[in-house]
């Protein structure tokens, strides 16, 4: 079991390194193919400069060519992906041995790895640019719907088949009514995938939880900005300041996925119909 965890973690680090490439090249609108290069001096990077986490540590966070500072995003995303892969594997597949999986379990594990990789990329991109890239969010929604149909997701019924649309509609209406001032259309697209990935009941719980987490986080930031506790924060940060909401939606989704909290007691209501 120990070596299985090591394998999964290293695999996650490698995928995290690829996610950094995806995030950077989506931003710069570059092709995903081709060798990586330093963002400062444009030097093509050798394989030993691309080893996840370790290259960053050995090079002390600097380019070997020009000594330009490498963003902390790179090792953080790599480590985060490795840790998330470990959690997905350990919590979802504890009753199996990796070598004794049936083909369906392998495909289910691969499906979850792909889904969570996309969510990590969306989170980081939204935090950096305050926008959710269409290619990633539609890929997430599409895979979630396919996963529902093939049995990777919640039970297939009429309620869950339309759960993505039902969950996305309030976000789309808020965007339409406010002309994009209250909420971004990308959040509606993300809710589409969350609904199909979790089903209607768990999807609603995830959205509710995301609003709770986002509200608490916003109030903490306002409080800290008033105290001038964090030097990097805007001193004029207020409750109306713009905060990317996608990360909170994704955190809420992940927590509901792993722990299955029914925050509004909807499972009881549905079962009693």
N, C-alpha and C positions, 0 to 999 in steps of 0.2 A: 504493500500500500504506500509506503514512504516513497519508493521510486516512481510510482504512478503520480503522486503529488508533485514530485520534482519535474517530471516530464510535462505535466499540465502547466506548471508555473513557467517553465522555460518557453513552452509553446506560446503562452500568453505574452511573455516579454517580446517574443518575435512578432506576434500580431500587433502588439502595442507600437513597436517600431514602424510597422507598416501603416498603422493608423496615423502616426505623426506625418508620414509622407502624404497620406490622403488629405489630412487637414491643411497642410501647407500648400499643396498643389491645387486644392479647391479654391483656396484664398487667392493664389497667384494665377489661377486658370491655366496651369501647366498640365501637360499630359502625365498620367500616372506612371507611364513607362519611362525608362531612362535612369541613368545613374544619379545619385544624390550629390549635391555640391554645397559648399559653404555659402551661406546667404550673403556674406561680406565680400570675400575675395573670389568666389565662384570656382574655387579649386575642387576638382572631382575627388570624392572621398573614397579611400581604399576600404576593403572589407573590414580591416581591424579598427577602422574609425567608426564603424557602424554596428558594433556589437552592443546590443541593448544594455543600458545602465552602465556597464563596465567601461565602455569607451569614454563616456561622460566623466566617470570618476578618475580614470587614468589620465585623461587630458585636462583634468581640473576645470572642466566646464568651458574649455577654450578650443578654438580651431588650431590644429597643429601647424597650419600654414601662415595665418595672419594674426593669430591670438585673439580673434574676435570672440566675443562672449556667446556661448551656446545657451539658448533658452532652457530654463528649468522645466519647461513643458515636456521636453523629450523624455527624460528619465521618469518624470511623474506619470505621464501617460503609459509608459512601458510597465512601470510597477503596478499602476492601477489595473491595467488589463490583466497582468499576471495574477493579481490578487482576486479580481472578479472571476476569472476562469477557475481558480481554485475553489471559490465559494460556490459557483454554479455546479462544479463537479461533485464537491463533497456533500452539498445539501440535496442535490437532485438524484444522486446515484450512489448513495451510501450502501444500498443493499446489493450492489453489483460489484464484481471485480472487473476492472477494465478489460482484462483478457477474456472474460466470459460474457461480454455483451452480446446480445442479439443484434442483428442488423438495424432493427428499429431504434434500439437504445443508442447505437453509434450515430445514426442520423439525427436523433433527437438532441444528442449532445452537441453535434456540429451545428444544428439549427440554433440552439441557445447561444453558442459561442458567436455565431454570426450576428444574431440579434443584439447581444450585449456589446459587441464591438461597434456596431453602428450607433448605438446609444451613447457610448463613450465619445465617439467622434462628434456626434451632434452636440453633446454637452460642452466639450472643449471649444468647438467652433462658435457656439452661441455665446459662451462666456467672453470670447475674444472679440467677436464682431457684432453681437446682439442681433443675429439673424440665423435662421435655421436653413441650411442648404436644401433645396428642393430634391436634389438627387438622392441625398441620404434619407430624408424623411419619407419620400415616396417609396424608396427601397424597403424601409422599415415597415411601412403600412402594407405593401404588397406581400412581403414575406410573412407578416403576421396573419394576413388573410389566408395565404396558402397553408401556413402551419395549422390554422383552425380547420381547414378543409381536410387535411391529411391526418389529423389526430394528435398533433403536437401541442395544441392549445386547449382551451376549455371545451366543454361538451358542445357538440354541434346541435343547435336548435334555432328556431326563428329569432329568438331574442338575441343570441350571440352573433348570428349572421349579420344582423343590422346594428350590432353594438358600436362598431366604429363610427358609423354615420350618426347614430344617436348621440354619442359622446362628443363628436366634432361639431355638431350643429350649434350648441350654445356658444362655443368659442367663435364660430363663424359669424353668428348674429352679433356678438359683442364687437367683433372687428368691423362688421358692416355698419352698425349703428354709430360707432365712435369714429368711423373713417380711419381706423388704424391707430387711434390715439390711446385707447385703453389696453389693447392687446394686439399682438401680431397675428397675421393669417397663418404663419408657420405653426403656432400653437394649436390651431384647429387641425392642421395636417398631422401633427404629432398625436393629438387625441384620437385621430382616426386609427392609427396603428395601435395605440394603447388599448382601445376598445376591442379590437380583434385579437390582440395578444392575450388579454386577461379575461375577456368576456364582459358583459354589461355590468353585473353586480360588482365584481372586483375592479372593473374600470372606473366605476363611479367612486368607489372607496379610494382608489389611487388619486383621482382628481381632487377629491375633498382633502385628502392628506397633503397633497401638493400645495393647496391653498393655505392650509394650516402652517406647513413648514415655511412657505414663502413669507407669510405674514409675520411669523416669529422672527425670521431672519431679517426682514426689513426693519422691524421695530428695534432689534438689537443694533443694526447698523446706524439707525437714527440716534439711538442712545449713545453709542460710542462716538459718533461724529460730534454730538453736542459736548461730550467730555474731551474731544480732541485726543482720544486715546490712541488711535491708529494714524500714524504720520502720513501714510499713503492715501488716506481717504480724503474725499472732498469735504471740506469743512461745512459746505452748504448742503450736505446730503439731507434730504427730507423724505417724508413718506411718499411724495409724488415723484421722487427720483426714479429714473428708469432702471429696472433690474431685470435681466434675462429670466424668463419664467420657465423655459424648457428644462433647465437643470432640476428645478423643483418637481416638475411633472415626472421626470425620469426617476428621481429619487423616490417619489411616492409610488411609482409603478414597481420599482425594484423591491421596495419594502412589502408591498402587498403581494407581489409574486412569491417572495420567499416565506412570508409569515402568514399570509392569508387573512389578515384582519378584516372583519366585516364591520366597518365603522358605523354604519347606519342601520344595521340589523336587516339588510335587504334580503339576505339568504332566507331568513325566516319568512318574510313576506312572500317571496317567490315560491317557496316550498308549500305555503299554505293555500296558494291559488288552486 
